[in-house]
């Protein structure tokens, strides 16, 4: 072997650099517009008043199929710094293996003067590799003119022509023409010039092109003015086209599409047999089966794609793929098909779309695919396998395959799209049980047992393969540490796998030294992050379909064992809709153990437009129900967070209003200083005792729980452990009003009963009736509310309070209104019933001292009471 000298190495390096530079320079050039371009006569010399960041004055796209070229001219006015930042450069993306760009002009129009921006400037060529993070390298480049001195208000006018079409299309053509943009357009001109007639389809309210035939060629044109901007919806499903489109193509059917791409995937069964034999020899000559070749392609052929030109559509030679041990989705599928056919299994590649999923069925025939899987048959039943998914387990027919919707089988015979068969594969399941066992009053152990099947088991198995048990253990420990400070793993994580049934079991063990030191003092927050992620579906506008990426069933159970009994709690809450179901069950056992269980299932990957809004509303409600806070005394809502200033103002205003109302009532019946009443019946002091007890109880409640009513979390209604419906909100407002009412109103009631004011009878009756109505409404709201805060204990408490209020009214109202004792206690009568007092006499008498004689007369009346 001859050793290369340093000078030769240097020479080869310089030569290689020169060749690379020369090749790069051929990607672009400067030239005049092609003769087939329809030119615009408008000069665009004046800027227009506009508030949009960018306003397109003219947009033209013209395709010339005979020369495989496309012409573009874009004239844009930049009205803000955002517009300047976004469009100050001219960028064109190319596949250098078959495309070239010719720039015709780049100029800036400022104050009516056109400034040439292309002369003397050489564009930069940037290697994109936009999919390198997915291990796909397509050699695409970006030719960029960096324009200097671009200002707000400038008009940029540039045009270029891209020549070349992918060799995979041969003489076929497919073009998508959008008829609006994210910015307004004054005028748009689109055209296609073809030697043959094309198939035309419009989508999303697009408009058809007009057709004429000048010089024997077919010309399709579309031109319009004053096109409004179409705002971008980041929550739209991938297949929902946001812009209006027109689709023109030579491919009239799915059979045409299959005939175009099937030859690129032609399978040689003899090659498959040789590859299967090679794999058998590599494994010591043992017989290999279908499961062996699937595992080999999934796990031992790493994913890496080199896609440019024809290789973006045509897979590599299967022998090369097997020898180099890497390939992209079409390479791995092509190799797997060869191996399966080599074993006598009927198998074919199948083109699908990860991004569009079910949308490809609604689109016109064309290359609407971005992924390749394998369709195979066993005992006459069709199955599908994705060879890019590593670490799958279970029997072959039961292996999970994502719901790709529909695909095109490349067997040379397909005339339509076929649905992906996911019915034979059970939906993924996840069952997690968290068991808290109190060791002391503050410390506890936590054991987490997880059972995963289907795709969920595949995900965990893949993480173990890629990262290892140690790294995964650290991740889980850090997650629980974020919830329970001071937590530590007491034993290594145990993994138990059942490959035949594609099931993985995992057991985690932790110690928590201070379980109540959570997000707020003396509390423990139970949070279900994995279920929360499942529920986190994209938010969409009403009336649109919704894509749900995580069908399956999920079960989360929390068991809390403690010697100290929690507050009684036994509740069940559920919600369901088209294709989904959720149930929450909280049980308090007699021994004090608490069980909290969440059950959720989803069996649809597509939610129709009629049900999408309800689906999102229900799932938002479920998501709010996941975080539960425990205290040493039981379930509670979070009291953490700042005090609500609005609540303080409301409380001050409420107290002031009640005091003012009582003062006004007090003025109706001024106190009488005379001794004209009968002796007080001892039974009426029970009213005073009851009123005092009520006041003391409300004061104690305010001291112990009053901070809750001033929490910002309460009045924002977003910090509860469960969804807060309208009935519970009204209940909270009534409780907020009732506390100062009972303290002030019952204090005044005790006072006027003791002082034997004439007003005492009617005021006491009014307070008792208000209490009855208030307790009845609260009891009714508890029954109607769906939130878990209104548990059986709270409902029973309000039921008892309503019954007590009814009994009080039944006893005291007749006594106060009908008995002579009540009348004698709170009313004085004049001795002479025939005495008539004029207004003047009344004033004189009210100002004069009252003699002892009249004061003792039981028939006297109070002369100072206004008429």
GILINTA-V88219 format. One record per backbone hydrogen bond with DSSP energy under -0.5 kcal/mol. NH is the residue of the N-H (numbers start at 1). CO is the residue of the C=O. Records with the same first field share a line. If there is no record, write none. Layout:
BEGIN
NH: CO  CO
END
This chain:
BEGIN
9: 5
10: 6
11: 7
12: 8
13: 9
14: 10
15: 11
16: 12
17: 13
18: 14
19: 15
20: 16
21: 17
22: 18
23: 19
24: 20
25: 21
26: 22
27: 24
28: 25
29: 101
31: 103
37: 34
39: 37
55: 77
56: 184
57: 55  75
58: 75
59: 187
60: 73
61: 189
62: 71
63: 191
64: 69
65: 63  193
68: 65
69: 64
70: 162
71: 62
72: 160
73: 60
74: 158
75: 58
76: 74  156
77: 55
78: 76  154
79: 53  77
80: 53
84: 80
85: 81
86: 82
87: 83
88: 84
90: 145
91: 89
92: 143
94: 141
96: 94  139
98: 95
99: 95
100: 163
101: 27
102: 161
103: 29  101
104: 159
105: 159
107: 157
108: 115
109: 155
110: 108  113
112: 45
113: 110
115: 108  113
116: 114
117: 106
118: 106
121: 118
123: 121
124: 144
126: 124  142
128: 126  140
129: 140
132: 129
134: 131
135: 132
136: 131
137: 305
138: 136
141: 94
142: 126
143: 92
144: 124  142
145: 90
146: 144
147: 88  145
153: 78
154: 151
155: 109
156: 76  154
157: 107  155
158: 74
159: 105
160: 72
161: 102
162: 70
163: 100  161
164: 68
169: 166
170: 167
172: 169
175: 248
177: 175  246
178: 176
179: 244
185: 227
186: 56
188: 224
189: 59
190: 222
191: 61
192: 220
193: 63
194: 192  218
199: 249
201: 247
203: 245
206: 203
210: 221
212: 219
216: 213
217: 214
218: 194
219: 212  217
220: 192  218
221: 210
222: 190
224: 188
226: 186
227: 185
228: 226
230: 181
231: 229
234: 232
236: 233
240: 237
241: 239
245: 203
246: 177
247: 201
248: 175  246
249: 199
250: 173
251: 173
252: 250
257: 253
258: 254
259: 255
260: 256
261: 257
262: 258
264: 261
265: 261  262
266: 263
269: 267
271: 268
272: 268
273: 269
274: 270
275: 271
276: 272
277: 273
278: 274
279: 275
280: 276
281: 277
282: 278
283: 279
284: 281
285: 280
286: 280  283
293: 289
294: 290
295: 291
296: 292
297: 293
298: 294
299: 295
300: 296
301: 296  297
302: 300  325
304: 302  327
305: 135
307: 137  305
308: 306
311: 308
312: 309
313: 310
314: 310
321: 317
322: 318
323: 319
324: 320
325: 321
326: 321
327: 302
332: 328
333: 329
334: 330
335: 331
336: 332
337: 333
338: 334
339: 335
340: 336
341: 337
342: 338
343: 339  340
344: 341
345: 340
347: 345
348: 375
350: 373
351: 408
352: 371
353: 404
357: 353
359: 356
360: 357
361: 358
362: 359
363: 359  360
368: 366
370: 352
371: 352
373: 350
374: 385
375: 348
376: 383
377: 346
378: 381
381: 378
383: 376
385: 374
387: 385
389: 386
390: 388
394: 499
395: 500
398: 395
399: 396
404: 402
406: 357  404
407: 418
408: 351
409: 407
410: 349
411: 409
418: 407
420: 405
422: 420
425: 422
426: 424
429: 453
430: 553
431: 451
432: 555
433: 449
434: 557
435: 433  447
436: 434  559
437: 435  445
438: 436  561
439: 443
440: 443
444: 512
445: 437
446: 510
447: 435
448: 508
449: 433  447
450: 448  506
451: 431
452: 504
453: 429
454: 502
456: 453
457: 453
458: 454
459: 455
460: 456
461: 457
462: 458
463: 459
464: 460
465: 461
466: 462
467: 463
468: 463  464
471: 467
472: 468
473: 469
474: 470
475: 471
476: 472
477: 473
478: 474
479: 475
480: 476
481: 477
482: 478
483: 479
484: 480
487: 484
488: 511
490: 509
491: 509
494: 507
496: 505
498: 503
501: 498
502: 499
503: 498
504: 452
505: 496
506: 450
507: 494
508: 448
509: 491
510: 446
511: 488
512: 444
513: 511
515: 442
517: 514
518: 516  523
523: 516  520
524: 630
526: 524  628
527: 525
529: 527
532: 528
533: 529
534: 530
535: 531
536: 532  533
537: 535
543: 609
544: 541
546: 607
548: 546  605
549: 547
552: 602
553: 428
554: 600
555: 430
556: 598
557: 432
558: 596
559: 434
560: 558  594
561: 436  559
562: 560
565: 563
567: 633
571: 586
573: 584
575: 582
577: 580
579: 577
580: 577
581: 601
582: 575
583: 599
584: 573
585: 597
586: 571
587: 595
588: 569
589: 587  593
592: 589
594: 560
595: 587
596: 558
597: 585
598: 556
599: 583
600: 554
601: 581
602: 552
603: 579
607: 546
608: 606
611: 608
612: 608
613: 609
615: 611
616: 612
617: 613
618: 614
619: 615
620: 616
621: 617
622: 618
623: 619
624: 620
625: 621  622
626: 623
628: 526  626
629: 636
630: 524
631: 634
634: 631
636: 629
638: 719
644: 710
645: 643
648: 644
649: 645
650: 646
651: 647
652: 648
653: 649
654: 650
655: 651
656: 652
657: 653
658: 654
659: 655
660: 656
661: 657
662: 658
663: 659
664: 660
665: 661
666: 662
667: 663
668: 664  665
669: 665  666
673: 671
678: 824
684: 681
685: 682
686: 683
687: 684
688: 684
689: 685
690: 686
691: 687
692: 688
693: 689
694: 690
695: 691
696: 692
697: 693
698: 694
699: 695
700: 696
701: 697
702: 698
703: 699
704: 700
705: 701
706: 702
708: 705
709: 705  706
710: 707
711: 708
712: 642
714: 711
715: 711
716: 712
717: 713  714
718: 713
719: 713
725: 723
729: 725
730: 726
731: 727
732: 728
733: 729
734: 730
735: 731
736: 732
737: 733
738: 734
739: 735
740: 736
741: 737
742: 738
743: 739
744: 740
745: 741
746: 742
747: 743
748: 744
749: 745
750: 746
751: 747
752: 748
753: 749
754: 750
755: 751
756: 753
757: 752
760: 757
761: 758
763: 759
764: 760
765: 761
766: 762
767: 763
768: 764
769: 765
770: 766
771: 767
772: 768
773: 769
774: 770
775: 771
776: 772
777: 773
778: 774
779: 775
780: 776
781: 777
782: 778
783: 779
784: 780
785: 781
790: 787
791: 789
795: 791
796: 792
797: 793
798: 794
799: 795
800: 796
801: 797
802: 798
803: 799
804: 800
805: 801
806: 802
807: 803
808: 804
809: 805
810: 806
811: 807
812: 808
813: 809
814: 809
815: 811
816: 812
817: 813
818: 814
819: 814  815
823: 819
824: 820
825: 821
826: 822
827: 823
829: 858
830: 860
833: 831
835: 832
842: 838
843: 839
844: 840
845: 841
846: 842
847: 843
848: 844
855: 851
856: 852
857: 854
858: 856
860: 829  857
863: 861
865: 862
END
